[in-house]
Every structure is written in C-alpha cells, then in structure tokens.
Amino acid sequence: MKRRKNIFGCILVLGGIFVFILILVCYLLVMINSTDKTYDNAAEIPYNKVGLLLATSPITSGGSHNFYFEYRIKAAEELYKAGKINYIIASGGNYSQFQKNGCNEPEAILDSLLVKGIPKERIILDYDGTTTLNSIYKALKKNNNSFEYHDKEV
C-alpha cells in the first residue's frame, strides 16, 4: 500500500514537471516567434494599406465600460493619423437583437472612428466578422499588390 502511494506521488511530481516544461517551451516559442512582430508605438509599425480592427462591444455583458473597445479604437486612430494605414476594416457582428447589452459592433466602431476624425469613406464595415479567424480569413486577399475586400478593391 505504501509502495502505491510512493508510485502515485512520483507520477504526480513527474506530471507536474512535464506540464511546467511544456508551458515553458510554449512560452519560449511564442517569445521567439513574436520578436520583431510586436510594437510599442505607432511610429515603429510598417505601412499597410489596410488595417483590420477586430470588434468587441463598447459595453461588457455585465453592462460596464469595455476598455478593450476603447483601446482598439485608439490604436486604429493612431495608425490612421500616423499614415500607417489608409483604410480600416471594422469587423464584427450585430448582436443588438440577440444578446442583453449586445450591440451592432461594426456600427459602434464606425461611430467611434468618425468622432475621432476618420473619414467614413476610409472605414469598411464587415458584419460577418463573428470570429477572429473568420475576420482574418476573409478580410484581405492579396492580389498583385492590391487588396480586395469582398468585391471592393481598395
């Protein structure tokens, strides 16, 4: 019986060490692969014709202010005004009819960007951006150094 407890304890310790090493390896892989791909200010970011703004609601499901929304709007504004992007794709879903405190995310982004001085003709609304992967997948299609969004060339 005592021998079983010792074996079980060893398995638990080895399992914990394995999980720790796995987490450490994943962390290191992310750090290595993200070097030179993250930026602290808009001046460091290379020019791109189009920026994809992934939506979130301006209000959380609990009804409080959503700072993620505010920070994303601020980042898009800074990139546009710094000349780093010419167009902003506001990608999100319209949850105003289906969720408590739900909103029309692309319209909320549009309203916020217009207040910040971004011209309406530079904002492209994507109502089918209900997942991050979907937004990224369909947002931009590179074709001979021009970008096409759905059937609209920008």
C-alpha positions in Angstrom: 0.0 0.0 0.0 2.8 2.4 0.9 4.6 1.5 -2.3 1.5 2.5 -4.3 1.4 5.9 -2.6 5.1 6.4 -3.5 4.5 5.5 -7.1 1.4 7.7 -7.3 3.4 10.6 -5.7 6.2 10.1 -8.2 3.8 10.1 -11.1 2.2 13.3 -9.8 5.5 15.1 -9.4 6.8 13.9 -12.9 3.4 15.0 -14.4 3.7 18.4 -12.8 7.3 18.8 -14.0 6.2 17.8 -17.5 3.4 20.3 -17.5 5.7 23.1 -16.3 8.3 22.3 -19.0 5.5 22.2 -21.6 4.3 25.6 -20.6 7.8 27.0 -20.5 8.5 25.6 -24.0 5.3 27.2 -25.4 6.1 30.5 -23.8 9.6 30.5 -25.3 8.3 29.6 -28.7 5.8 32.5 -28.6 8.6 34.9 -27.4 11.0 33.8 -30.1 8.4 33.8 -32.9 7.0 37.2 -31.9 10.3 39.0 -31.8 10.2 42.0 -34.3 6.4 41.4 -34.8 5.2 43.5 -31.8 5.4 47.2 -31.4 5.2 49.7 -28.6 4.2 52.7 -30.6 2.7 53.6 -34.0 5.9 55.1 -35.3 7.6 51.7 -35.3 4.9 49.9 -37.3 5.5 49.4 -41.0 2.9 50.9 -43.5 0.0 48.7 -44.6 -2.7 49.8 -46.9 -5.5 48.2 -44.8 -5.8 47.7 -41.0 -8.2 45.1 -39.6 -9.9 46.3 -36.4 -11.4 43.2 -34.6 -14.6 44.2 -32.9 -15.8 44.0 -29.4 -18.7 45.6 -27.8 -18.2 49.0 -26.1 -20.2 47.6 -23.1 -19.4 44.3 -21.4 -22.1 41.7 -20.9 -22.4 42.9 -17.3 -23.1 46.5 -18.6 -19.8 48.1 -17.7 -17.4 50.1 -19.9 -15.3 47.8 -22.1 -11.7 49.2 -22.2 -10.7 46.7 -24.9 -13.1 48.6 -27.3 -11.7 51.9 -26.3 -8.1 50.8 -26.8 -8.8 49.3 -30.2 -10.4 52.5 -31.4 -7.4 54.5 -30.1 -4.9 52.2 -31.8 -6.8 52.4 -35.2 -7.0 56.2 -34.9 -3.2 56.4 -34.1 -2.3 54.2 -37.0 -4.5 56.1 -39.5 -3.4 59.5 -38.3 0.3 58.4 -38.4 -0.2 57.4 -42.1 0.4 53.7 -41.3 -2.9 52.6 -42.8 -5.2 54.1 -45.4 -8.3 52.0 -44.7 -9.8 50.4 -41.6 -11.9 47.2 -41.8 -14.3 47.3 -38.8 -15.0 43.5 -38.5 -17.6 42.3 -36.0 -21.2 41.1 -35.6 -24.6 42.6 -35.0 -25.6 41.3 -31.6 -28.1 44.0 -30.8 -31.2 41.8 -31.2 -29.8 38.6 -29.7 -27.9 39.4 -26.5 -28.6 41.5 -23.4 -26.3 44.6 -23.8 -25.5 43.3 -27.3 -24.6 45.9 -29.9 -24.0 46.3 -33.6 -20.2 46.1 -33.4 -19.3 47.5 -36.8 -21.7 50.4 -36.4 -20.3 51.1 -32.9 -16.8 51.2 -34.4 -17.9 53.4 -37.2 -19.5 55.9 -34.8 -16.4 56.0 -32.6 -13.9 56.4 -35.5 -16.0 59.2 -37.1 -15.9 61.0 -33.7 -12.1 60.6 -33.9 -12.0 62.3 -37.3 -11.5 59.2 -39.5 -13.4 59.8 -42.8 -16.3 57.5 -43.4 -15.0 56.5 -46.9 -11.9 55.1 -45.2 -13.9 52.7 -43.0 -15.1 49.4 -44.4 -17.8 47.6 -42.4 -17.7 43.8 -42.1 -20.8 42.4 -40.5 -19.7 38.8 -40.9 -16.7 39.0 -38.6 -18.2 36.9 -35.9 -14.9 35.1 -35.1 -11.4 36.3 -35.2 -10.4 33.6 -37.6 -13.3 34.4 -39.9 -12.4 38.1 -39.8 -8.8 37.5 -40.7 -9.5 34.9 -43.3 -12.0 36.9 -45.3 -10.8 40.4 -44.6 -7.9 40.6 -47.0 -7.0 38.8 -50.2 -3.7 39.8 -51.7 -3.8 40.0 -55.4 -1.0 41.6 -57.4 -0.1 44.1 -54.6 -3.7 45.3 -54.3 -6.1 44.3 -51.7 -9.6 43.2 -52.3 -12.3 43.2 -49.7 -15.2 41.2 -50.9 -15.8 42.8 -54.3 -14.5 46.2 -53.3 -10.9 47.0 -54.3 -9.1 49.4 -52.0 
